Amino acid sequence: MHLQIETKAYNAKTLGRPWAAVLDYTASANRPDYAWLQWVGAAGQAGEFQTHAPPGAVIATGQRNMRNHRGATAYYLVDEVGYTMTTQAVEALRHWRRFQAAEPAPAAAEPIPMNARDLANAIWAIHAEVGKWALTMGDRIDQADAIRRQLDLTDLANWVHDHDHDRRAEEADSEDAHNY
């Protein structure tokens, strides 16, 4: 997944240059290996980090505070859909371990060697199945059309009956009004 982490403009006198790294906990959970990312920007100005990270990757970002020589670290936890951000180092480690424990994706199946006759037979079998499906679907479409026509006639008959009943009731009401 392509990840773009933007940084905001900052006061270069009190804050150091932003940093980011992809963490690898293989050697030690307490001291992960850092693969530093290139920051594109100028001192004090906004900038960004760009990287491609697979699901399960943990990217740490931060910026040193020159006043107290400490800074906050944020962790980007990459998964199949996108990423989430946390400030907890233990969450980052758990995320990395969860993806390391997952089974690797199965290898692609080897293509089955075919000669021209095998290929022709396979195509003929597929064609026959598609033909059966088309006939079955054609029969179902014909049945659906017949039911639809029957429902249309039934609906029409009901409408005529209801309309005729309403018309007769209106005529009877108008005759009663003339008789008074």
N, C-alpha and C positions, 0 to 999 in steps of 0.2 A: 504494500500500500504506500502510495506517495504521501508524505507528511510534510506540511509546511507550517513551521512555527514562527509566528511573527513576534517581534519585540517592539516595545514602545520607546519613544525618545526618553532620555534620562539625563540626570545631572552628572556629567563626567567627573566632577570634583568629589562627589560623595559616593558614587557607585562605579564599580568596575565594569569591564566589557561583559556582555551576556555570554554564557557558555551553554553548550548542550553536548550530550554524549549518549551513544547507545551502550547500555549496560549488558555485561555478560557475567552471570553468576556461576559459571562452570567451575572455576578454580576455587572460589570461596563465597559463601553467602554473606560474610561480614565485609569483605572488601572486593566488590565486583571489579572486573576489568572495564575500563572506559575507552570507547572508540570515539574520539572527539570529532564533532561535526564542524564544518566551516561556517562561520557567521558572515553574512553579507550585510555590511552596514558601516557607518562611520561613527567614531566616538561621539556619544551624546545624541546621536540620531537614531531613528527607527531602523530596524533591520529585520533579517529573517534567517532561519535555518531551513534547509531542505534536505530530505533524505527519503530513501525507500526502505521501509521496515516491514518484515514479514509479521504475520499474526504471532503473538506471544512476545514480541520485542518490548523492551522497556527503554524509554528515552528519558533521561534526566536533564532538566534545565535549571539554570539559576543565574544569579548575578551577585557578585561580592559587594557587601556594604563596607566602604573604606573607613567609616567612623568606628565601627565596633568589630571589624574584620570577620563578620559573619554574614551569611546570606541565606535566604530561604531556597529550598530545592523543591521543584515540582516534578512529578513523574507522569509521563504519558504512557498509558498501557494500551498497546495496539492489539486489536482482535480482528476477526474476519470482517466485521461491519465498519469499524472505524477506530476510534480511540476514546478513552476516558482519562481524566486527569485527577491526580491525587497528590497529597503532600506527605503521605505515609510511606516510608521506606519498606515497611513490612508488607504492605499491600502490593508494592511493586515486586518484591521477592516472590510472594505467593502467586502472583499472576505469571511470572516467568516460569516458576516450577510447574504450574498447572499445564502450560503449553508444552513444556519439556516432557511431561509424563504422558501426554496424549500419544496415541499410536500414530506412526508416520503414515502418510497417504500411500495407498497401494500403488505399485508400479503399473505402468500402462501395459495392457495385454499385448503380447506379441501377435502380429498379424498372421493369420492362417494362410499358408501358401495355397493358391488355387491355380488350376489350369483353366483354359478357356471353357472346357465342357462343364467343370464344376461351377464356374461362374454363371454359365448359361442356365444350368439347372437351378441354381439359387435364385436367379432372376425370374425364371418361370414359376417357381414355387411362390415367390412373393406376389407375382402377377395374379396367380390363381387365388391366393388369399384375399387380395384386394378386390378381385372380381366377385368373390362370395360376399364380401362385406358390402360392396356396392349394390348387389342384388337385394341383400337383406335390408339395407337402408332404403332402397327404392320401394320395397314392399311396405316398410314402415311409413314412408312418406305418403304412399297411396292410401294407407289406412287412416293416417292423420287427416288427409284431405277429405276423405269420405265422412269422417266424424265431424270435421269442421263444417262441411256442407249441411250435414244433418242438424247440427247445432244452429247454424244460420237460419235454416228453415223453421226450426222450433222457436227460435227467438223472434223471427218475423211473425209467426202465427200467434205467439203470446202477445206481441205488440199490437197486432190487428185486433185481437180479442179484447185487450185492455182498452184500446182506443175506441173501439165500437161500443164497449160497455160505458165508457165515459161520455161518449156522444149521446147515447140513449138516455143516460141519467140527466144530461143537460137539457135534452128535448123535453123530458118529463118535467123537469123543474120549470122550464119556460111555459109549458102548457098549464101547469098549476098556477103560475103567476097570472096568466091571462084569464083563468077561470075566476079569480077573486075579484 
